[in-house]
Amino acid sequence: MNVMAIGISKRRSDSGQTLVEFALGALVFLLLVFGVMDFAYFFYVKLTLQNAVRQAGRYAITGQAMSGASRYNSILQMVENYSSGIALPSEISICSASGGCGSAGGPSEAITITVTHVHKFISPLIANFFKNGVYTITVSASFNSEPFPP
């Protein structure tokens, strides 16, 4: 056999091996990339909810209310607005010291805003570390209202 025929024969026998190695390497790489993206989105959701609760609390302590809405519904709407649609109304709890949960409280009163959101992970690599592939995010903030007129 000549040297050229040996080179061609060797290349043909290695072509499938390269494809298999690439497929295995790409699979591991993509799992890691999607895992990083999944965790990044998880932290984005958590930080967005923390900011929404903080901003709604800052609004709540002033005693303001949106036109045509109660103070409770105004605070609820502020949480929804600042959470960019992540927090659903059923996940938001607003409690005051004297009125309990479902009350926006009055002047010089403690108000607690809590959001409990169930976050579902997308990538199976990350989801396996959490029961049923979900994690419950709970963010809360308490504020004392200003002495506003009732």
Residue pairs with C-beta under 8 A, 6 or more apart in sequence:
31 123
31 125
32 125
34 122
34 123
34 125
35 123
35 125
35 126
37 123
38 121
38 122
38 123
38 125
38 126
39 126
41 122
42 119
42 121
42 135
45 86
45 117
45 119
45 137
46 119
46 137
46 139
48 82
48 83
48 84
48 86
49 83
49 86
49 87
49 115
49 117
49 137
49 139
50 139
51 82
52 78
52 79
52 80
52 81
52 82
52 83
52 86
52 87
52 115
53 79
53 113
53 114
53 115
53 139
53 140
53 141
54 141
55 78
55 82
56 75
56 78
56 79
56 82
56 113
57 111
57 113
57 141
57 142
57 143
58 143
59 74
59 75
59 78
60 71
60 75
60 78
60 94
60 104
60 105
60 111
60 113
60 143
60 145
61 111
61 143
61 144
61 145
61 146
62 145
62 146
62 148
63 71
63 107
63 145
63 146
63 148
63 149
64 71
64 74
65 71
65 74
66 73
66 74
66 77
69 77
70 104
71 104
72 94
72 102
72 103
72 104
74 104
75 94
75 104
75 113
76 89
76 92
76 94
79 87
79 92
79 113
79 115
80 87
80 88
80 89
80 92
83 115
86 117
87 115
87 117
88 117
91 115
91 116
91 117
92 113
92 114
92 115
93 101
93 112
93 113
93 114
93 115
93 116
94 101
94 102
94 103
94 104
94 111
94 112
94 113
94 114
95 101
95 102
95 103
95 111
95 112
95 114
96 103
96 104
96 105
96 106
96 109
96 110
96 111
96 112
97 105
97 109
97 110
97 111
98 105
98 106
98 109
99 105
99 106
104 111
105 111
105 145
106 145
106 150
107 145
107 146
107 147
107 148
107 149
107 150
108 144
108 145
108 146
108 147
109 144
109 145
110 142
110 143
110 144
110 145
111 142
111 143
111 144
111 145
112 140
112 141
112 142
112 143
113 140
113 141
113 142
113 143
114 138
114 139
114 140
115 137
115 138
115 139
115 140
116 136
116 137
116 138
117 136
117 137
117 138
117 139
118 134
118 135
118 136
118 137
119 134
119 135
119 136
119 137
120 127
120 133
120 134
121 127
121 130
121 133
121 134
121 135
124 133
127 133
